[in-house]
Amino acid sequence: MSSSFSEGSADENPPASRHFDAYPRQATGLNPLRITVGDLVLKNPLICAAGEQTLTEAGIRAALDAGAAVVVAKSFNESEAAKTQLAHTDYALFSPSWERLAWPASTDHRTLRDANLLCRSGLQPRPFDDWLNAVALLDRQAQKIDAFVAASIILADLNAAVAMARKVEAAGIRLLEFNIGTPYADEATHGGVTTERSALRVRELVAALTAAVRIPVWVKLTGQSENVAALADGARGGGATAIIMIGRALGMLPDLDSMSPTLGTNLGYGGAWSLPLTCYWLARSRKHIGQAFPLIGTNGARSGEDVARMMLAGASAVAMGSAVMTGGYGIITEAIDTLSRYLTHHHCAASEIIGKAADRLQSFEEQPYRPEHWQQFVPKSD
């Protein structure tokens, strides 16, 4: 059976350069990339996150062709306001020094990796039944290449979300994402989407939805919380089979020339800058809810090395979204290739690195006592 999902190349844009030569190629044989997330066995830890890059069947096929083990279809809910918001979207890419970059992103590795994406987004505008049938067909086809296409529901009204979840399962779709962590709730039309910050409420919402279906439910949480680990505990208590963390933050960037907000509004903010924050909450959540419960990292992964970093922090798998949107579907292939070489270099399988760095975290008090050490890191003065 061919490993290709569709005819032709998965990406018309040439992939960004990576430091592939740092690691040797993986020898053929047993698949060291294979991991488990709950009861699901994934051929590799790479997930293509929901977004405009998975808004169409063609985009989902391209992500599958690029090698993603799971592709999460663009999210939907019952809110007409949330669907209409897609017609009000806009996107801006910036360098680390806040110079506006051309779109699509440069294929130069450093430019892509360091870029900051600011945007406002919307949901899948197609009628629910139409999109549901499309996702179900894509998931059946993906099964032939050992992959999954997941449906994604963003919470607006809980009863409506439960009803849609039942239809997702009835359609034969094997995996559901329940997103209660979108960054846009404070900006979008009231009630159109939800950013849930209460651990108790997270537990109640997840329990209501998981009680309605038997398929795995991955719950996506916000990073706009003082305690993401507590939210994760709530999701686990509500019956989630895995937890995705952390959703993007909101930001606002003034434009110096016009003296107005970039793109006119507050914006979702993603980029490589978020990697340490995501890794922090992965490690802290792993300690809080236990090593056995599967976590999925998202927000900040721009390369295969970043995938490895999130896994070392406690992620069983990693979802890439803005990197794919700005750099093309070939980013998925490159990330998988780089991760494979990293594992070969360290003579281990993907499952063996999960949480390794998180489990080695020490307290400040455990560090060496060096009273003068700080002096090496400050400017010289007279």
Steps between C-alpha positions, in 0.01 A plus 500: 500500500631843413572737787376796297148624570443677170659555164780754467710696744368594844649846480563734213738710707854369555553405865707714732857392560562304819818390673448141382872421486517511878345154521544184289210348310284242671563147380202308366327247724280553805342842515666694786255787446191301597335623819173452686256768611249332724370201305609640164823388338653773282760431234692808612451785750426768239151652492387769257293733716164642399518829313464655159750243375235231572199703386463303173518140392807586292678643803423192710623270223821702469566464873437125479729469199768686693491225763292634789366221720195711586350792312244703694240646265413868534279547805126559485207576728138609470566875531429694183702790639806277538461373144455851364818605680703314236406777257652754741835325540842646435859392553838664551848350530783683676872455560632493860569876465139554385568564134202393288585194290360408162241223481552213454800469724853479367628146455812601691509292817595779738245745361219247531599372842532845653185649342208618713148442369222736606151434368129480562323192377156345465338158480412267217220684311357198318172345617564255783369188324696580186828543688427199720457274197822634349700437818353151539602408145850640553538305824399176330755565228767597754455168677650330194831678563499450877387856572204684649291801404342641814194720525528809721222674690554840660264555788222757474184335642561176691180326392578576138857374544374173649255453214774563243735260679240225473469567127879490464506154656199382298678607180782257581767760578748338737630800694356826633673815620301711747649849497413707804817708481472724195665840562216695340209478745559846646510656152245306297124547501373406847440127533652410165802321647629420850825553687445298817721596796322323788625151587160406644322619189751313280416179685126556462521581128725207418293259707182598317657445160694181574188343654328536164756317283734202513764623257816661642464867591808721505438822694683817398572747780587867511839633602330816630484369855708531814477122543471293183587187701181544702300528177668180381400325820143613442501366145641167614238478773231568242604203288734644237721237339777755433561868560636748246689798642543793473270710284634826362494828690337829406722792407490848352777661295492874420612596152756781520404664171123511539505510882215247489478135605644256248205362300273724709427264790640285776644185343589140568876478546718200418862428420822339617500731804232280659707181506639541855153593631341192345780279632458650847131414514558156351754421771291649778184322384688170473605535863152612609284238329746213464742363243256247355247753371570609139571865428530657155716807455405788274601864452868561433615193303662611173725201424578140583735616773211690658285189482772315691519781756126484568518122531788527746280740698222242519307499171409167344434679170531852361257704290643750251271769359640842422831350381308302238281796408797731446758252372301241306410136554860395436577622852321187625723269297812682613400489865441125483832447321691710752337327797585161351865598465506638852370170636757305299778723633390430857426130438145516629137491393258791517314345791821488702561876502154603624545705816870425540595865555189569708587217737848646551378843611664625819420776744697824521636391838655187350726700269872558574581774750712755308480845661701682231361320196254776411781744430581326170165603355480875559661784300836623619482827691757752614 
